Amino acid sequence: MELEEYIDSTYDEHYSKNKYQATEFIIDGGHGEGFCIGNILKYAQRYGRKGDKNRSDLLKLIHYGIIALHVNETEKVKK
């Protein structure tokens, strides 16, 4: 439930003006997998720094993993 609420909030909050996230344009441009893997690495390395283990970093990491799975599945269907 927490993950679902986090993901829903990312679409409701700061991207609500034009209803599109930059990630969608990056995926459409053929760079989705690398973008997602890069963000997974970023949030994994950031987790636990500065003395706190920020739960939101883990949620972001998982979210980008889900997007990467979607990109992977979409690319399989196109082939």
HTML snippet that shows the backbone in 3Dmol.js (N, CA, C, O; Angstrom):
<script src="https://3Dmol.org/build/3Dmol-min.js"></script>
<div id="view" style="width:600px;height:400px;position:relative"></div>
<script>
const pdb = `
ATOM      1  N   MET A   1       0.826  -1.198   0.000  1.00  0.00           N
ATOM      2  CA  MET A   1       0.000   0.000   0.000  1.00  0.00           C
ATOM      3  C   MET A   1       0.865   1.255   0.000  1.00  0.00           C
ATOM      4  O   MET A   1       0.574   2.212  -0.717  1.00  0.00           O
ATOM      5  N   GLU A   2       1.927   1.254   0.800  1.00  0.00           N
ATOM      6  CA  GLU A   2       2.795   2.431   0.865  1.00  0.00           C
ATOM      7  C   GLU A   2       3.415   2.735  -0.496  1.00  0.00           C
ATOM      8  O   GLU A   2       3.496   3.895  -0.899  1.00  0.00           O
ATOM      9  N   LEU A   3       3.851   1.694  -1.204  1.00  0.00           N
ATOM     10  CA  LEU A   3       4.463   1.895  -2.516  1.00  0.00           C
ATOM     11  C   LEU A   3       3.445   2.467  -3.501  1.00  0.00           C
ATOM     12  O   LEU A   3       3.749   3.399  -4.246  1.00  0.00           O
ATOM     13  N   GLU A   4       2.257   1.914  -3.499  1.00  0.00           N
ATOM     14  CA  GLU A   4       1.205   2.402  -4.388  1.00  0.00           C
ATOM     15  C   GLU A   4       0.881   3.870  -4.103  1.00  0.00           C
ATOM     16  O   GLU A   4       0.721   4.663  -5.031  1.00  0.00           O
ATOM     17  N   GLU A   5       0.785   4.224  -2.844  1.00  0.00           N
ATOM     18  CA  GLU A   5       0.515   5.620  -2.475  1.00  0.00           C
ATOM     19  C   GLU A   5       1.648   6.535  -2.925  1.00  0.00           C
ATOM     20  O   GLU A   5       1.402   7.638  -3.411  1.00  0.00           O
ATOM     21  N   TYR A   6       2.896   6.076  -2.763  1.00  0.00           N
ATOM     22  CA  TYR A   6       4.040   6.879  -3.204  1.00  0.00           C
ATOM     23  C   TYR A   6       3.976   7.111  -4.714  1.00  0.00           C
ATOM     24  O   TYR A   6       4.112   8.242  -5.180  1.00  0.00           O
ATOM     25  N   ILE A   7       3.770   6.036  -5.471  1.00  0.00           N
ATOM     26  CA  ILE A   7       3.733   6.157  -6.933  1.00  0.00           C
ATOM     27  C   ILE A   7       2.593   7.070  -7.360  1.00  0.00           C
ATOM     28  O   ILE A   7       2.784   7.947  -8.203  1.00  0.00           O
ATOM     29  N   ASP A   8       1.415   6.876  -6.791  1.00  0.00           N
ATOM     30  CA  ASP A   8       0.280   7.749  -7.117  1.00  0.00           C
ATOM     31  C   ASP A   8       0.605   9.209  -6.822  1.00  0.00           C
ATOM     32  O   ASP A   8       0.230  10.097  -7.588  1.00  0.00           O
ATOM     33  N   SER A   9       1.296   9.458  -5.721  1.00  0.00           N
ATOM     34  CA  SER A   9       1.611  10.845  -5.356  1.00  0.00           C
ATOM     35  C   SER A   9       2.567  11.492  -6.348  1.00  0.00           C
ATOM     36  O   SER A   9       2.514  12.705  -6.554  1.00  0.00           O
ATOM     37  N   THR A  10       3.447  10.697  -6.970  1.00  0.00           N
ATOM     38  CA  THR A  10       4.380  11.290  -7.937  1.00  0.00           C
ATOM     39  C   THR A  10       3.643  11.769  -9.180  1.00  0.00           C
ATOM     40  O   THR A  10       4.072  12.719  -9.835  1.00  0.00           O
ATOM     41  N   TYR A  11       2.547  11.119  -9.500  1.00  0.00           N
ATOM     42  CA  TYR A  11       1.774  11.534 -10.669  1.00  0.00           C
ATOM     43  C   TYR A  11       0.796  12.653 -10.324  1.00  0.00           C
ATOM     44  O   TYR A  11       0.404  13.426 -11.198  1.00  0.00           O
ATOM     45  N   ASP A  12       0.406  12.742  -9.072  1.00  0.00           N
ATOM     46  CA  ASP A  12      -0.557  13.759  -8.660  1.00  0.00           C
ATOM     47  C   ASP A  12       0.090  15.091  -8.311  1.00  0.00           C
ATOM     48  O   ASP A  12      -0.529  16.140  -8.485  1.00  0.00           O
ATOM     49  N   GLU A  13       1.316  15.064  -7.826  1.00  0.00           N
ATOM     50  CA  GLU A  13       1.934  16.277  -7.296  1.00  0.00           C
ATOM     51  C   GLU A  13       2.566  17.146  -8.376  1.00  0.00           C
ATOM     52  O   GLU A  13       1.882  17.933  -9.031  1.00  0.00           O
ATOM     53  N   HIS A  14       3.857  17.000  -8.555  1.00  0.00           N
ATOM     54  CA  HIS A  14       4.621  17.962  -9.337  1.00  0.00           C
ATOM     55  C   HIS A  14       4.512  17.795 -10.843  1.00  0.00           C
ATOM     56  O   HIS A  14       5.093  18.599 -11.572  1.00  0.00           O
ATOM     57  N   TYR A  15       3.804  16.803 -11.345  1.00  0.00           N
ATOM     58  CA  TYR A  15       3.681  16.650 -12.792  1.00  0.00           C
ATOM     59  C   TYR A  15       2.257  16.897 -13.276  1.00  0.00           C
ATOM     60  O   TYR A  15       1.930  16.590 -14.422  1.00  0.00           O
ATOM     61  N   SER A  16       1.421  17.440 -12.427  1.00  0.00           N
ATOM     62  CA  SER A  16       0.006  17.534 -12.771  1.00  0.00           C
ATOM     63  C   SER A  16      -0.314  18.638 -13.772  1.00  0.00           C
ATOM     64  O   SER A  16      -1.425  18.675 -14.303  1.00  0.00           O
ATOM     65  N   LYS A  17       0.624  19.532 -14.044  1.00  0.00           N
ATOM     66  CA  LYS A  17       0.325  20.644 -14.945  1.00  0.00           C
ATOM     67  C   LYS A  17       0.046  20.178 -16.368  1.00  0.00           C
ATOM     68  O   LYS A  17      -0.949  20.586 -16.966  1.00  0.00           O
ATOM     69  N   ASN A  18       0.915  19.325 -16.920  1.00  0.00           N
ATOM     70  CA  ASN A  18       0.688  18.896 -18.300  1.00  0.00           C
ATOM     71  C   ASN A  18       0.408  17.398 -18.417  1.00  0.00           C
ATOM     72  O   ASN A  18       0.283  16.879 -19.526  1.00  0.00           O
ATOM     73  N   LYS A  19       0.311  16.701 -17.288  1.00  0.00           N
ATOM     74  CA  LYS A  19      -0.051  15.282 -17.224  1.00  0.00           C
ATOM     75  C   LYS A  19       1.012  14.339 -17.784  1.00  0.00           C
ATOM     76  O   LYS A  19       0.765  13.137 -17.886  1.00  0.00           O
ATOM     77  N   TYR A  20       2.173  14.846 -18.146  1.00  0.00           N
ATOM     78  CA  TYR A  20       3.252  13.997 -18.644  1.00  0.00           C
ATOM     79  C   TYR A  20       4.476  14.146 -17.759  1.00  0.00           C
ATOM     80  O   TYR A  20       4.797  15.245 -17.307  1.00  0.00           O
ATOM     81  N   GLN A  21       5.152  13.042 -17.517  1.00  0.00           N
ATOM     82  CA  GLN A  21       6.399  13.087 -16.772  1.00  0.00           C
ATOM     83  C   GLN A  21       7.553  13.050 -17.770  1.00  0.00           C
ATOM     84  O   GLN A  21       7.431  12.484 -18.856  1.00  0.00           O
ATOM     85  N   ALA A  22       8.651  13.648 -17.394  1.00  0.00           N
ATOM     86  CA  ALA A  22       9.838  13.632 -18.254  1.00  0.00           C
ATOM     87  C   ALA A  22      10.238  12.201 -18.577  1.00  0.00           C
ATOM     88  O   ALA A  22      10.743  11.927 -19.666  1.00  0.00           O
ATOM     89  N   THR A  23      10.020  11.293 -17.647  1.00  0.00           N
ATOM     90  CA  THR A  23      10.363   9.886 -17.864  1.00  0.00           C
ATOM     91  C   THR A  23       9.671   9.334 -19.101  1.00  0.00           C
ATOM     92  O   THR A  23      10.259   8.537 -19.833  1.00  0.00           O
ATOM     93  N   GLU A  24       8.445   9.741 -19.344  1.00  0.00           N
ATOM     94  CA  GLU A  24       7.708   9.260 -20.511  1.00  0.00           C
ATOM     95  C   GLU A  24       8.377   9.697 -21.807  1.00  0.00           C
ATOM     96  O   GLU A  24       8.446   8.920 -22.759  1.00  0.00           O
ATOM     97  N   PHE A  25       8.866  10.923 -21.853  1.00  0.00           N
ATOM     98  CA  PHE A  25       9.555  11.412 -23.041  1.00  0.00           C
ATOM     99  C   PHE A  25      10.887  10.690 -23.232  1.00  0.00           C
ATOM    100  O   PHE A  25      11.287  10.400 -24.360  1.00  0.00           O
ATOM    101  N   ILE A  26      11.565  10.405 -22.132  1.00  0.00           N
ATOM    102  CA  ILE A  26      12.846   9.694 -22.186  1.00  0.00           C
ATOM    103  C   ILE A  26      12.625   8.272 -22.695  1.00  0.00           C
ATOM    104  O   ILE A  26      13.395   7.786 -23.524  1.00  0.00           O
ATOM    105  N   ILE A  27      11.600   7.613 -22.217  1.00  0.00           N
ATOM    106  CA  ILE A  27      11.277   6.260 -22.679  1.00  0.00           C
ATOM    107  C   ILE A  27      10.907   6.283 -24.152  1.00  0.00           C
ATOM    108  O   ILE A  27      11.387   5.454 -24.925  1.00  0.00           O
ATOM    109  N   ASP A  28      10.058   7.224 -24.550  1.00  0.00           N
ATOM    110  CA  ASP A  28       9.655   7.336 -25.952  1.00  0.00           C
ATOM    111  C   ASP A  28      10.848   7.598 -26.865  1.00  0.00           C
ATOM    112  O   ASP A  28      10.834   7.216 -28.035  1.00  0.00           O
ATOM    113  N   GLY A  29      11.879   8.250 -26.332  1.00  0.00           N
ATOM    114  CA  GLY A  29      13.091   8.523 -27.099  1.00  0.00           C
ATOM    115  C   GLY A  29      14.054   7.350 -27.147  1.00  0.00           C
ATOM    116  O   GLY A  29      15.122   7.446 -27.752  1.00  0.00           O
ATOM    117  N   GLY A  30      13.686   6.242 -26.514  1.00  0.00           N
ATOM    118  CA  GLY A  30      14.506   5.040 -26.562  1.00  0.00           C
ATOM    119  C   GLY A  30      15.584   4.948 -25.500  1.00  0.00           C
ATOM    120  O   GLY A  30      16.486   4.116 -25.598  1.00  0.00           O
ATOM    121  N   HIS A  31      15.497   5.798 -24.483  1.00  0.00           N
ATOM    122  CA  HIS A  31      16.535   5.829 -23.449  1.00  0.00           C
ATOM    123  C   HIS A  31      16.016   5.398 -22.078  1.00  0.00           C
ATOM    124  O   HIS A  31      16.669   5.640 -21.063  1.00  0.00           O
ATOM    125  N   GLY A  32      14.862   4.770 -22.046  1.00  0.00           N
ATOM    126  CA  GLY A  32      14.210   4.449 -20.779  1.00  0.00           C
ATOM    127  C   GLY A  32      14.984   3.510 -19.883  1.00  0.00           C
ATOM    128  O   GLY A  32      15.090   3.745 -18.679  1.00  0.00           O
ATOM    129  N   GLU A  33      15.529   2.442 -20.457  1.00  0.00           N
ATOM    130  CA  GLU A  33      16.230   1.460 -19.629  1.00  0.00           C
ATOM    131  C   GLU A  33      17.438   2.077 -18.928  1.00  0.00           C
ATOM    132  O   GLU A  33      17.599   1.924 -17.717  1.00  0.00           O
ATOM    133  N   GLY A  34      18.278   2.767 -19.677  1.00  0.00           N
ATOM    134  CA  GLY A  34      19.458   3.394 -19.085  1.00  0.00           C
ATOM    135  C   GLY A  34      19.096   4.451 -18.058  1.00  0.00           C
ATOM    136  O   GLY A  34      19.745   4.568 -17.019  1.00  0.00           O
ATOM    137  N   PHE A  35      18.055   5.219 -18.354  1.00  0.00           N
ATOM    138  CA  PHE A  35      17.594   6.249 -17.424  1.00  0.00           C
ATOM    139  C   PHE A  35      17.153   5.625 -16.102  1.00  0.00           C
ATOM    140  O   PHE A  35      17.521   6.096 -15.025  1.00  0.00           O
ATOM    141  N   CYS A  36      16.363   4.564 -16.201  1.00  0.00           N
ATOM    142  CA  CYS A  36      15.861   3.913 -14.983  1.00  0.00           C
ATOM    143  C   CYS A  36      16.991   3.268 -14.190  1.00  0.00           C
ATOM    144  O   CYS A  36      17.049   3.412 -12.969  1.00  0.00           O
ATOM    145  N   ILE A  37      17.886   2.562 -14.870  1.00  0.00           N
ATOM    146  CA  ILE A  37      18.999   1.913 -14.174  1.00  0.00           C
ATOM    147  C   ILE A  37      19.880   2.968 -13.506  1.00  0.00           C
ATOM    148  O   ILE A  37      20.341   2.770 -12.382  1.00  0.00           O
ATOM    149  N   GLY A  38      20.114   4.080 -14.188  1.00  0.00           N
ATOM    150  CA  GLY A  38      20.896   5.168 -13.598  1.00  0.00           C
ATOM    151  C   GLY A  38      20.254   5.715 -12.336  1.00  0.00           C
ATOM    152  O   GLY A  38      20.942   5.987 -11.351  1.00  0.00           O
ATOM    153  N   ASN A  39      18.943   5.875 -12.363  1.00  0.00           N
ATOM    154  CA  ASN A  39      18.239   6.371 -11.176  1.00  0.00           C
ATOM    155  C   ASN A  39      18.214   5.336 -10.056  1.00  0.00           C
ATOM    156  O   ASN A  39      18.285   5.696  -8.881  1.00  0.00           O
ATOM    157  N   ILE A  40      18.114   4.061 -10.405  1.00  0.00           N
ATOM    158  CA  ILE A  40      18.186   3.013  -9.388  1.00  0.00           C
ATOM    159  C   ILE A  40      19.534   3.083  -8.679  1.00  0.00           C
ATOM    160  O   ILE A  40      19.599   3.023  -7.451  1.00  0.00           O
ATOM    161  N   LEU A  41      20.610   3.209  -9.456  1.00  0.00           N
ATOM    162  CA  LEU A  41      21.950   3.312  -8.865  1.00  0.00           C
ATOM    163  C   LEU A  41      22.079   4.557  -7.994  1.00  0.00           C
ATOM    164  O   LEU A  41      22.659   4.511  -6.909  1.00  0.00           O
ATOM    165  N   LYS A  42      21.531   5.668  -8.482  1.00  0.00           N
ATOM    166  CA  LYS A  42      21.610   6.920  -7.723  1.00  0.00           C
ATOM    167  C   LYS A  42      20.949   6.783  -6.355  1.00  0.00           C
ATOM    168  O   LYS A  42      21.545   7.129  -5.335  1.00  0.00           O
ATOM    169  N   TYR A  43      19.722   6.279  -6.336  1.00  0.00           N
ATOM    170  CA  TYR A  43      19.006   6.183  -5.067  1.00  0.00           C
ATOM    171  C   TYR A  43      19.577   5.088  -4.169  1.00  0.00           C
ATOM    172  O   TYR A  43      19.514   5.205  -2.945  1.00  0.00           O
ATOM    173  N   ALA A  44      20.131   4.031  -4.753  1.00  0.00           N
ATOM    174  CA  ALA A  44      20.773   2.987  -3.946  1.00  0.00           C
ATOM    175  C   ALA A  44      22.019   3.531  -3.259  1.00  0.00           C
ATOM    176  O   ALA A  44      22.266   3.232  -2.091  1.00  0.00           O
ATOM    177  N   GLN A  45      22.799   4.325  -3.973  1.00  0.00           N
ATOM    178  CA  GLN A  45      24.007   4.904  -3.386  1.00  0.00           C
ATOM    179  C   GLN A  45      23.673   5.992  -2.370  1.00  0.00           C
ATOM    180  O   GLN A  45      24.412   6.189  -1.406  1.00  0.00           O
ATOM    181  N   ARG A  46      22.589   6.683  -2.578  1.00  0.00           N
ATOM    182  CA  ARG A  46      22.194   7.767  -1.686  1.00  0.00           C
ATOM    183  C   ARG A  46      21.614   7.251  -0.367  1.00  0.00           C
ATOM    184  O   ARG A  46      21.697   7.917   0.664  1.00  0.00           O
ATOM    185  N   TYR A  47      21.027   6.056  -0.420  1.00  0.00           N
ATOM    186  CA  TYR A  47      20.366   5.495   0.759  1.00  0.00           C
ATOM    187  C   TYR A  47      21.367   5.324   1.900  1.00  0.00           C
ATOM    188  O   TYR A  47      22.429   4.726   1.728  1.00  0.00           O
ATOM    189  N   GLY A  48      21.014   5.852   3.052  1.00  0.00           N
ATOM    190  CA  GLY A  48      21.826   5.704   4.244  1.00  0.00           C
ATOM    191  C   GLY A  48      22.927   6.731   4.410  1.00  0.00           C
ATOM    192  O   GLY A  48      23.620   6.733   5.428  1.00  0.00           O
ATOM    193  N   ARG A  49      23.098   7.593   3.444  1.00  0.00           N
ATOM    194  CA  ARG A  49      24.105   8.644   3.581  1.00  0.00           C
ATOM    195  C   ARG A  49      23.594   9.710   4.541  1.00  0.00           C
ATOM    196  O   ARG A  49      22.393   9.831   4.784  1.00  0.00           O
ATOM    197  N   LYS A  50      24.503  10.452   5.061  1.00  0.00           N
ATOM    198  CA  LYS A  50      24.177  11.538   5.990  1.00  0.00           C
ATOM    199  C   LYS A  50      23.489  11.019   7.248  1.00  0.00           C
ATOM    200  O   LYS A  50      22.732  11.743   7.894  1.00  0.00           O
ATOM    201  N   GLY A  51      23.759   9.757   7.592  1.00  0.00           N
ATOM    202  CA  GLY A  51      23.289   9.224   8.859  1.00  0.00           C
ATOM    203  C   GLY A  51      21.846   8.770   8.927  1.00  0.00           C
ATOM    204  O   GLY A  51      21.430   8.208   9.940  1.00  0.00           O
ATOM    205  N   ASP A  52      21.068   8.996   7.876  1.00  0.00           N
ATOM    206  CA  ASP A  52      19.683   8.526   7.944  1.00  0.00           C
ATOM    207  C   ASP A  52      19.393   7.597   6.774  1.00  0.00           C
ATOM    208  O   ASP A  52      19.943   7.750   5.683  1.00  0.00           O
ATOM    209  N   LYS A  53      18.532   6.650   7.021  1.00  0.00           N
ATOM    210  CA  LYS A  53      18.112   5.726   5.976  1.00  0.00           C
ATOM    211  C   LYS A  53      16.726   6.165   5.523  1.00  0.00           C
ATOM    212  O   LYS A  53      15.701   5.732   6.048  1.00  0.00           O
ATOM    213  N   ASN A  54      16.743   7.042   4.528  1.00  0.00           N
ATOM    214  CA  ASN A  54      15.530   7.673   4.046  1.00  0.00           C
ATOM    215  C   ASN A  54      14.671   6.668   3.277  1.00  0.00           C
ATOM    216  O   ASN A  54      15.055   6.200   2.205  1.00  0.00           O
ATOM    217  N   ARG A  55      13.542   6.354   3.823  1.00  0.00           N
ATOM    218  CA  ARG A  55      12.623   5.383   3.222  1.00  0.00           C
ATOM    219  C   ARG A  55      12.178   5.815   1.828  1.00  0.00           C
ATOM    220  O   ARG A  55      11.945   4.969   0.965  1.00  0.00           O
ATOM    221  N   SER A  56      12.060   7.104   1.603  1.00  0.00           N
ATOM    222  CA  SER A  56      11.613   7.573   0.287  1.00  0.00           C
ATOM    223  C   SER A  56      12.633   7.230  -0.798  1.00  0.00           C
ATOM    224  O   SER A  56      12.256   7.039  -1.955  1.00  0.00           O
ATOM    225  N   ASP A  57      13.924   7.149  -0.442  1.00  0.00           N
ATOM    226  CA  ASP A  57      14.918   6.724  -1.428  1.00  0.00           C
ATOM    227  C   ASP A  57      14.657   5.285  -1.876  1.00  0.00           C
ATOM    228  O   ASP A  57      14.813   4.963  -3.054  1.00  0.00           O
ATOM    229  N   LEU A  58      14.265   4.429  -0.948  1.00  0.00           N
ATOM    230  CA  LEU A  58      13.944   3.045  -1.305  1.00  0.00           C
ATOM    231  C   LEU A  58      12.690   2.974  -2.174  1.00  0.00           C
ATOM    232  O   LEU A  58      12.622   2.183  -3.114  1.00  0.00           O
ATOM    233  N   LEU A  59      11.708   3.800  -1.856  1.00  0.00           N
ATOM    234  CA  LEU A  59      10.490   3.823  -2.670  1.00  0.00           C
ATOM    235  C   LEU A  59      10.800   4.292  -4.085  1.00  0.00           C
ATOM    236  O   LEU A  59      10.263   3.744  -5.048  1.00  0.00           O
ATOM    237  N   LYS A  60      11.653   5.295  -4.224  1.00  0.00           N
ATOM    238  CA  LYS A  60      12.048   5.782  -5.547  1.00  0.00           C
ATOM    239  C   LYS A  60      12.799   4.702  -6.314  1.00  0.00           C
ATOM    240  O   LYS A  60      12.570   4.505  -7.507  1.00  0.00           O
ATOM    241  N   LEU A  61      13.691   4.007  -5.630  1.00  0.00           N
ATOM    242  CA  LEU A  61      14.456   2.925  -6.238  1.00  0.00           C
ATOM    243  C   LEU A  61      13.511   1.847  -6.786  1.00  0.00           C
ATOM    244  O   LEU A  61      13.668   1.393  -7.919  1.00  0.00           O
ATOM    245  N   ILE A  62      12.543   1.451  -5.980  1.00  0.00           N
ATOM    246  CA  ILE A  62      11.574   0.439  -6.404  1.00  0.00           C
ATOM    247  C   ILE A  62      10.727   0.954  -7.566  1.00  0.00           C
ATOM    248  O   ILE A  62      10.455   0.217  -8.514  1.00  0.00           O
ATOM    249  N   HIS A  63      10.314   2.205  -7.493  1.00  0.00           N
ATOM    250  CA  HIS A  63       9.501   2.796  -8.556  1.00  0.00           C
ATOM    251  C   HIS A  63      10.243   2.750  -9.890  1.00  0.00           C
ATOM    252  O   HIS A  63       9.668   2.365 -10.908  1.00  0.00           O
ATOM    253  N   TYR A  64      11.523   3.145  -9.887  1.00  0.00           N
ATOM    254  CA  TYR A  64      12.296   3.088 -11.128  1.00  0.00           C
ATOM    255  C   TYR A  64      12.497   1.649 -11.589  1.00  0.00           C
ATOM    256  O   TYR A  64      12.586   1.396 -12.791  1.00  0.00           O
ATOM    257  N   GLY A  65      12.569   0.703 -10.657  1.00  0.00           N
ATOM    258  CA  GLY A  65      12.642  -0.706 -11.028  1.00  0.00           C
ATOM    259  C   GLY A  65      11.379  -1.163 -11.741  1.00  0.00           C
ATOM    260  O   GLY A  65      11.445  -1.905 -12.721  1.00  0.00           O
ATOM    261  N   ILE A  66      10.242  -0.725 -11.252  1.00  0.00           N
ATOM    262  CA  ILE A  66       8.962  -1.062 -11.889  1.00  0.00           C
ATOM    263  C   ILE A  66       8.888  -0.456 -13.287  1.00  0.00           C
ATOM    264  O   ILE A  66       8.440  -1.111 -14.228  1.00  0.00           O
ATOM    265  N   ILE A  67       9.326   0.787 -13.420  1.00  0.00           N
ATOM    266  CA  ILE A  67       9.329   1.425 -14.740  1.00  0.00           C
ATOM    267  C   ILE A  67      10.267   0.672 -15.678  1.00  0.00           C
ATOM    268  O   ILE A  67       9.933   0.467 -16.845  1.00  0.00           O
ATOM    269  N   ALA A  68      11.445   0.253 -15.184  1.00  0.00           N
ATOM    270  CA  ALA A  68      12.396  -0.505 -16.003  1.00  0.00           C
ATOM    271  C   ALA A  68      11.775  -1.825 -16.465  1.00  0.00           C
ATOM    272  O   ALA A  68      11.969  -2.232 -17.610  1.00  0.00           O
ATOM    273  N   LEU A  69      11.038  -2.487 -15.589  1.00  0.00           N
ATOM    274  CA  LEU A  69      10.341  -3.715 -15.981  1.00  0.00           C
ATOM    275  C   LEU A  69       9.326  -3.440 -17.086  1.00  0.00           C
ATOM    276  O   LEU A  69       9.197  -4.225 -18.025  1.00  0.00           O
ATOM    277  N   HIS A  70       8.615  -2.336 -16.972  1.00  0.00           N
ATOM    278  CA  HIS A  70       7.647  -1.950 -18.002  1.00  0.00           C
ATOM    279  C   HIS A  70       8.351  -1.705 -19.340  1.00  0.00           C
ATOM    280  O   HIS A  70       7.887  -2.160 -20.385  1.00  0.00           O
ATOM    281  N   VAL A  71       9.465  -0.990 -19.298  1.00  0.00           N
ATOM    282  CA  VAL A  71      10.233  -0.719 -20.523  1.00  0.00           C
ATOM    283  C   VAL A  71      10.698  -2.037 -21.133  1.00  0.00           C
ATOM    284  O   VAL A  71      10.590  -2.232 -22.344  1.00  0.00           O
ATOM    285  N   ASN A  72      11.211  -2.933 -20.310  1.00  0.00           N
ATOM    286  CA  ASN A  72      11.682  -4.234 -20.777  1.00  0.00           C
ATOM    287  C   ASN A  72      10.560  -5.010 -21.455  1.00  0.00           C
ATOM    288  O   ASN A  72      10.750  -5.565 -22.537  1.00  0.00           O
ATOM    289  N   GLU A  73       9.405  -5.049 -20.828  1.00  0.00           N
ATOM    290  CA  GLU A  73       8.264  -5.777 -21.381  1.00  0.00           C
ATOM    291  C   GLU A  73       7.780  -5.135 -22.677  1.00  0.00           C
ATOM    292  O   GLU A  73       7.448  -5.836 -23.632  1.00  0.00           O
ATOM    293  N   THR A  74       7.741  -3.822 -22.712  1.00  0.00           N
ATOM    294  CA  THR A  74       7.306  -3.103 -23.910  1.00  0.00           C
ATOM    295  C   THR A  74       8.246  -3.379 -25.075  1.00  0.00           C
ATOM    296  O   THR A  74       7.794  -3.564 -26.205  1.00  0.00           O
ATOM    297  N   GLU A  75       9.548  -3.408 -24.811  1.00  0.00           N
ATOM    298  CA  GLU A  75      10.522  -3.681 -25.870  1.00  0.00           C
ATOM    299  C   GLU A  75      10.381  -5.104 -26.397  1.00  0.00           C
ATOM    300  O   GLU A  75      10.575  -5.339 -27.590  1.00  0.00           O
ATOM    301  N   LYS A  76      10.045  -6.059 -25.527  1.00  0.00           N
ATOM    302  CA  LYS A  76       9.834  -7.443 -25.967  1.00  0.00           C
ATOM    303  C   LYS A  76       8.648  -7.529 -26.917  1.00  0.00           C
ATOM    304  O   LYS A  76       8.702  -8.234 -27.925  1.00  0.00           O
ATOM    305  N   VAL A  77       7.584  -6.814 -26.596  1.00  0.00           N
ATOM    306  CA  VAL A  77       6.367  -6.840 -27.406  1.00  0.00           C
ATOM    307  C   VAL A  77       6.624  -6.237 -28.782  1.00  0.00           C
ATOM    308  O   VAL A  77       6.069  -6.708 -29.774  1.00  0.00           O
ATOM    309  N   LYS A  78       7.455  -5.205 -28.855  1.00  0.00           N
ATOM    310  CA  LYS A  78       7.737  -4.531 -30.127  1.00  0.00           C
ATOM    311  C   LYS A  78       8.536  -5.406 -31.083  1.00  0.00           C
ATOM    312  O   LYS A  78       8.467  -5.225 -32.298  1.00  0.00           O
ATOM    313  N   LYS A  79       9.304  -6.365 -30.532  1.00  0.00           N
ATOM    314  CA  LYS A  79      10.171  -7.207 -31.382  1.00  0.00           C
ATOM    315  C   LYS A  79       9.434  -8.285 -32.059  1.00  0.00           C
ATOM    316  O   LYS A  79      10.028  -9.067 -32.801  1.00  0.00           O
TER     317      LYS A  79
END
`;
const viewer = $3Dmol.createViewer("view");
viewer.addModel(pdb, "pdb");
viewer.setStyle({}, {cartoon: {color: "spectrum"}});
viewer.zoomTo();
viewer.render();
</script>
